[in-house]
Amino acid sequence: MDAKKEEKLVVYTNHDGQQLSEDGDNNRSLTTNPNIPFWRIFISLILLFLNYFLAQYDKFILSYFQDDVISSLHLSSASYGLLSGYATGIVYALLALPTAFVADYTSARVWVLTAAAIWWSLCAIFQGLSHNFWQILLARIGMGIGQAPVEALSVSMISDLMGRKYVFFGASVLYVGVYIGEAVSGQIAVAFARTGTPWNTALIAIGIVGVVVALLVRVFVREPKRQISLVMANNLDYQGPTSAIVPSRVVTARKDMLSTFRYIAHMESFYVLVLSAGFRQLGGNVFGYYMPSYLSKLYPSQPSLLSRYGIIVGVVGSVAVLAGGLLTSLMWSRTKLIPLYLTAIGGMISSVFVLLMLFSLEASHGNQDRGIEILYGTMSIAYLTAELWLGAVNSLVALLLPPRTKTFGLAVWSLVQVLIYSSGPEIIGLALRKTDSTSSAYLEKTRIALAVVISVGYWLAGVGFLLAVPLVKKDLAGQFVEGRLRWGGRKGGFFAGGCVLGALVVSLFTVSIYYKA
């Protein structure tokens, strides 16, 4: 190899002998405290928020217009479950890895995010133009390709835009997009129903706006310098930088990717955190896709239900996620573990109020007016307790990961979660496959399925996050698993878990395709 093509790297070595390499280029140097003007942080957050909000919007359309989508495209319950489950979930999960890796490797997170946003915007338009199952399936698969890196890229950049103490609140602003999307969808659903406007009009409009926002992201958002991780900040055993010579950028990229997997595998907490988050998202995903249509059927005499449902989700959900981020930031100097407690305890409490939502009509002895009051009250408490977690937990994970490859690490984090929570719509769709969507039996089966899946998901997540507390403490102290991982221990456990998850995905996806056919 020509010596002139060799590159000089800065290598950080922790007390376990693991190496995290950083290019010597000043544009890729690490910073201990970002020094970015407030106005640029503000503009970046707003644009990242808008892009993330729009990227999530198609699933809200499928949720709020479920009956219209099923009837206009002549879908079965299994087909709808496929569209809202693994049809995009598998693509989303797998494509997030290479796109995130390219973003880290090239230090071009903004460019990758812009390209992804333009792509998913076009696919949203194609969804709106679909006339049958296969057309919308292909459009949603394409949408999954564009959506894949959006969350990881956004959280990664936010974690470098501001000091570690404030990252939690910044990321919470991003996740407000989830709840604003619900609120806007509720209003659109009511307005469209009154005017007879078809559901696909909203998707076409969102696609057009998405292209505009993508261009604004490229113009106004700048690539921030990488911020040191929590492990680096808390671990005085870090040595370096020292010089090292590597043959080429390709070899460096390969080593960085493998070192990220090794880093994650040696973390004490990662596998517990990601499984817990996956189960938590499982409950939330099923809630989002099936609850609006279920409540509409439960309360047919309440024409404004979807509008008020959307307002509660938008207002209470936004307040909750911002409160979780703000509380974590305020308590930062005292403890780094607030996100885990908020998620665990909040989800467990919320599950009780979700059950009251589902059985609100029975609780009112069949009185629709009284039942709707119970529904709105319990729903507000359910969202207030359950939605504290998104910004806080994802920020904590981002700050635990190695700076250079944190986007790739976040993509791995998202991949496992997506494969877990995408199973929810598939399972419910299969459970409802032989039931007429207009029948009372369909309503009863939906209620039972929602009660079981949401409650189990929230409680498994709660127990998991509490079990992760001592493990996160070890990781913060740099006390990773030492030595080479062996097949008879942790390495074998990771492999077995991956096989089980893969088998679940393949089985559910194959069965859904079979019943569709």
N, C-alpha and C positions, 0 to 999 in steps of 0.2 A: 504494500500500500504506500502511495506517495505520501511522504511526511508532511507535505504542504496541505494535504487534505485532512490531516488529523486535527481534532478539536480539543481544546482545553476545557475541562469541566471543573466546577466547584463541587466537592463532595462533602456532605455532612454525614458524619458517622456517629450513631448513637451507642449507648453503652452495651448493646447486644451485638455490636459489630455490623448492624444493618446500614447500608449506604443509600442515601438519597441524593441524587446528583442534580445540580443546577448549572445551566450554561453560564459561562463567565460573562456573557453579554449583559450590559447594564439593563437592557430592556427586560431581562428575565431574572434579575436579582431579587432576592427576598427583602421584604421590609418588615420591621417590627411594629410599625404603626403607620398606616396609610395617611398621606397628607394630600387629600383631594379636596378642592373647594366644595363648600356645601351646595352651591347651585348646580355643580356637575353631578354630585351624588343625587340630588333631588330629581334632576331631569332623567338620569339613568334609571332610578327606581321607578319613575312614572312610566317610562317606555318599556322597561322589563315587565312591569305589572300589566300594562295593556297587552303586550305580546302574549304573556302567559294566560291572561284572561281569555283572549280570543282563541288561543290554542286549545282551551278546555271546552269551548262553547258547543262544539258539535254533540258532545255527550249530553248536555243539558237539553238540546233540541230533541234528541232521541228519547229522553226521559219524559219531558213535558208533553210531547206529541206522540207518545207511544201508540195510542190507538189509531191516530191518523196515519202514522208511518206504516203500521201493520196492515191497515185496510188499503191504503193507496198503492203499496208495493206487493200486496197479496202475500204477506209473510205469515208463518206459523210462529208459535211461541218459541220453538227451538231455534228458528231462524233469527228471531229478534235477540235471543240469548247469545247467539253466535256473533251477531253484529256488535253487541255491547260487551262481549267477553274477549275470547282469544283471537277473534278476527283481527283486531288491532293490538291486543295485548302481546301476542307473540312477536309481531313485527316491532312494536314499540320497545319491548324488552331487549331483543337481539340487536337492533340497529342503534340503540343508545350507546353501545360499547364502542364500535368503530368511530362513530362521529365524535364522541367525547374524547377518544384517544387522539384523533386528528386535531381537535381543538387544543388539547394540552401540548401535543408534540410540536405544533406550529405556532403556539401562542397566538392563535387567531380565533379566540372564542367569539368575538363580535361578528366576524365574517361567517363563521359556521352557523351562528344563531340567525343571521340575516337570510342565508340561503335556505335554512330549514323553515323559517317563517314564510318565505315566498312559496316554497313547495307545499306546505300544509294549507296555505290559503287557496292555492289553485285546486287542491283536492277537496276542500270544503265546497268550492263552487261546483265541482263535478258531482259531489254528493247531492247537492241541490238539484242537479240536472238528471239524476238517476230515475229510471222508470221500472226497475225490477231488482230482485234480490242480488243477482250477480254484479250488476252495475254498481250498486251502493256498497257491496262487499269489497270490490276492487278499489273503489274510491276511499273507503275507510282504511283499507290496508295501506294505500298511498298516504293517507293522512297520518297513520301511525308512524310511517317513515319520517315525516316532517316533524311530528310531535316528539319523537323519541329523545332528542337531545335538549329540548327546551328547558325542562325543569333543572336538569343537572348543570347546564350552562348558566342559567340564571342564578341559581344558588351559589355556584362557584364564583361568579363575578361579584355578587353581593358580599360574599365573605372576604373579598379583597378590596372592596370600595371603602370600607369604614373599619374603625378599630374593633377588635374582637368583642368588646363589651356591648357594642351596638349592632353587631351583625344579626343578633336574634330578632331585634325589632325590625331591622331592614328586611329580613327574609319574611317576616310576618306580613309586612306590607305587600310583598309579592303574592302571598297566599290569600290575601283578601280577594284576589281575582276569582278564586273558587266560589266564594259566597256571593260576590257581586254578579257572577254569571248566573247563579240560581235565581237571584232577585230579578234580574233583567228578563230571564227566561219566563218567569212567572207572569210578568206584566205582558210580555209578548204573546204568551199562550192565551191569555184572556182577551187581549186586543184582536188577535187573529181569529179567535172563535167568534167574536162579535161581528167581525167584518167579512168572515168567510175567506180570509187569506190563507193560501196553502202553506204548510210547514216548511217546504223547501225554499221559500223566499228568504227566510231568515239565514239559512246557510249560504246562499249566494251573496247576500249582503255582507255577512261576516267575512267571507273570502275576499271580497273587494277591499274592505277596510283593513284586513290583515296584510295585504300587499303594501298598502300605504304605511302602516305601522312598521313593517319590516324595513322599508327604506329609511324611515326616521331613526330606527335603531342604528342602522349603519352610519348615518350622518352624525348623530349626536352622542352615541355611547363610545367611550374610549376604553381600550384594553388596559385594566389596572395591573400594577405590579403585584406579584404574589406575596401574600402575608404569611409569616411563619405560623406553624400549627400550634395547637395547645400543648402538644407533647414537647415541641421544641421550647416553648415559652416556660413550661413548668419543670422541664428536665434539665438540670444544670450539668448532667453528665454528657450532654452533646459536645462533641469535639469537632473542630473545624472552623473555617474551611481549610481543606488541604487540596493539593493539585493532583490530578490524575489525567492520564492520556488514554483516549479511547479511539478505536480505528475510524469510526464514521458515525454520522447521525443515525443511520439505520440501526447499527449495533446499539447505540445509545437508546433509541426508541424502544427496541426490543427489551433491553435491560430495564428500562423504566417501567414498561408494562408488567414484566415478570416481578419486579420489585414491589409493585403495587399489590399484586395478588399475594405475595409473601407477607407484605405488611399487614394486609387485611387478615390473612390466615393466622398471623401471630398475635393479633389483637385479642385480648381477653373477651371483649364485649361485643364485637361486631356481629357474630352469628346470632346471639341472643337478641340484639337490637333489631336486626333486619327481619328476623322471623316475627318478632313482636309487632313491628311496624306493618309487616305484611298482613297479619291477622287484623290489625286495627283498620287498615285500608280495605280489607275484605268486607267488614261490616259497613264501612262508610260507602263503599262502591255500590253494594246492594241497596243500601238506603237511597242513594242518589238516583239509581236507575228505576227502582220500582215503587218507592213511596209516593211520589206525586200521583201516578195513575191509580194506585190503590186507594188513596184518600179521596180522589175524585169519584170513584165508584162507591166508596163507603158513604159519602155525603153528596148525593146527586142533587139535593135541594139547595146547595150552597154554590151558586155560580161564581162567587168571588173567591172561592177557596184557594185556587192556584195563585191568584194575585197576592193574597195575604200570606200564603205559604212562602212564596218567593221573598216577600218583604221580611218575614221573620228570619229566614235563612240569611238573607243579605245583611240585615242590620245586626242580629244577634251573633251570627257566625263571624262577621267582620270584627265586631267588638271583642269576641272571645279570642280569636287568633291574635289580634293586636295586644290584648291584655296578657296573653301567654308570653309573647315576645318581650313586652315591656317589663313584665314581672321578672323574667329571666335576666334581662339587662340590669334592672335595679338591684337584684340579689347577687349579681355576678361576683362581687368582691367577697361575699360570704360563702357561697356554694355554687358549684357548676352543675349541680344535679337537679335543679328545679324542673327542667323539661321532662325528666323521667317520672317524677312524682305527679306532675300535672297530667301527663298522658295516662298513667296507670289509674290513679284515683278518679280523675275526671271521667274516663271511659266507663269504669265500673258503675259510678253513680248515674251516668247518662243512660246506661242500658235499662235501668228501672223505668225511667221516664219514656224511653222508646216503647217499652211494652205498654205503658199507659196510653201512649199515642195510638198504638195499634188496636187497643181494646177500648178506646174512648167512647164509642157508641154503646157498647155493652155496659160501661160504667155509668152511662146516663140513662140506662134502661130503655134504649131505643129513641130517646128524645134528640132529634137532630140539632136543635138550637143549643141545648145544654151540652151535648156531645162535642159540638164545635168549640165551645168555650174551654172544655177540658183539653181538647186537642191543641189549641193555640197555647195554652198555659204550659202543658207538659212539653210541648215541642220547644218552646223558648228555653226551658230549663235544660232539656236534653242537649240543645246546641250550645248553650252557655258552658256546660260542663265538659262536653266532648271535644269542642273545637279549639281548645287552648294550645294544642300541641304542634301543629304542622311546622310553623316557622321555627319554633324553639328546638325541636328534635332534629330537624334537617340541618339547622345551623350547627348544632353540636357535633353532628357526624362530619360535616364539612370541615370543621376546625380540628377534628381529630385526625383527619387524613393528611398525607404528605402534600405540601403545597404544590409542587410541580405537577402532580398527577391527580389532584383532588377531583377534577371533573370526571376523569375516568373512574375513580373510586366511587363517586356519587352515582355514576351510571350503573356500576355493579350493584350498589345499594338499591337503585330503582328497579333494576332487572328482576331481582329476587322478589321484591314486593309486587311488581306487576304480574308475574307468573302466579303468585299466590292469590291476589285479590281479583284477578280476571276470572278465576274459577267460579266466583259467586254468581254472576249472571248466567253462566253456562249451567250450573247446577239447578238454579231456579227455572231456567228455560226448559230443561229436560223434565223437571218435576211437573211443569204445567203443560207439557206438550199435547196431551190428549184432552185438554179441557177447553171448552169454549170461553173466550175472553169476556163474553158478555154475561156469563152465567154466575149464579151465586156460589157455585162450587169453586169457580176460579178465584173469587174473592176470598173464600175461606182458605184455600190452599196457599194463596199468596200471603195471607196474614200469618199462617203457621210458618211458612218458609222464612219470612222476614224476621219473625220473632226468634227463631232458632239461630239463623245465620248471624244476625246482628249481635245478639246477646253472647253467643259463643265467641265471635270475633273480638268483641270488646273485652270480655273477661280473660281470654287467652292472652291478649295484648297486655292487659293490666298486670297479670301475674308475671309475664315475661319482662316487662319494664322494671318491675320491682326487683326481680332476680338479677337484672343487669346493673343495679346500683353499685354493688361492691366491685363488679368487673370493670365498670367505667372508671371507678376510682383508681384501679390498678393501671389502666391505660393512660389516664391523666398523669400518673406518676412515672410513666415510661416503663412499667413493669410488665412488658409483653411476655408471651410464652417464649421461653428460651430454648435454644438448640434447634436441631433439624426436626421437622415434623415427620412422623412415621405413619405408615399405613395402618398399623395396629392401634393408632390413637386418633389425634385430631385430623390428620389428612384423610384417613379412612372414613371418619365421621362426615367430613365435608363432601367426600365423593358419594357416600351413601345417601346423604341428604339431597344432593343434586340429582341422583338417579331417581329417587322417590318423587321429587318435584317434576322432573322431566316426564316420568311415567304418568303422573296425574294430568299434566298438560296434554300429552299425546292422546291419552284415553278420552278425556272430556272433549277434546277437539274432534277426534275421530267419530265419537258417538253423536255429537251435534251435527256433523256433516252427514252422517248416515240417516238420521231422522229428518234432516232437511231434504235429502234425496228421496 
